[in-house]
C-alpha cells in the first residue's frame, strides 16, 4: 500500500471536502482518502500503481488546485 499527501487549494466548506474525497475515491485502486479542510492536506492511500498526475487531474477537474 502506498500513501501520498497533496495540499489542495480552493476548498472552503465541507461540501468541497466531499467533492475532493468523492473524485479521489472514484479512482480504481484508491483505498482511503482523508481530507483536512483547514490545512488542505489530502492523504490518499492506494494499492495500484497510480501516477500522481491522475490524482492531480481528478482534483483539477473537480474545480480545485493541487499546490504541493
N, C-alpha and C positions, 0 to 999 in steps of 0.2 A: 504494500500500500504506500502510495506517495502522498505528500501534503505540500500545498503551495499556499502562500499568503499574498493576496493582492490588496492594494489600497484603492478603493473605488470612490470617485468624486461625484457629487451631484445628488446624493441621497439626502432627503430632508424629512422623511417620515417613515413609519412602519410599512406603509404601502410600497415605498421604494425598496425597502429591505425585502419584502415579499417578492417583488418583481425580480430583483437580482438573484435571490435564492431560487426562485422558480425556473429562471432560464438556465442557471447552472445545474440544477438537479435534473434538468431535461437532457443533459449531455450523457450519452452512453458511457458507462464506466465510473461516473461520479457516485461516490458512496454517501458523502455528507457535505453540507455547506453550513458554515456558521458566519453570519454577518453581524458586525457591530456597527450600529448606526452612528454613534458618537465619533468613533475613530475612522470609520470607513473600512476597517480591516475585514477582509473576507477570506476565511480559511476554507480551502477546498481539499477534501480527502478523496482520492480516486485510485483505481487499481488498473486502469487501462493505460497504455502508452499514449497519453494525450499531450499534444503540443500546447504550450501556454497561450499561443495565439488563438486557439479555439475558445478558451475562456474569455480572452480579451474581446474577441469579436461578439460573443454572446452578450457580454455586458454592454458593449458599444451599441449593438442592435436594440437593446432594451432602453437606450437613451441615457446611459451613464458613461463615465470615463474612468479607465484604469490609469492611475498616476504612478504606480510602482508595484 
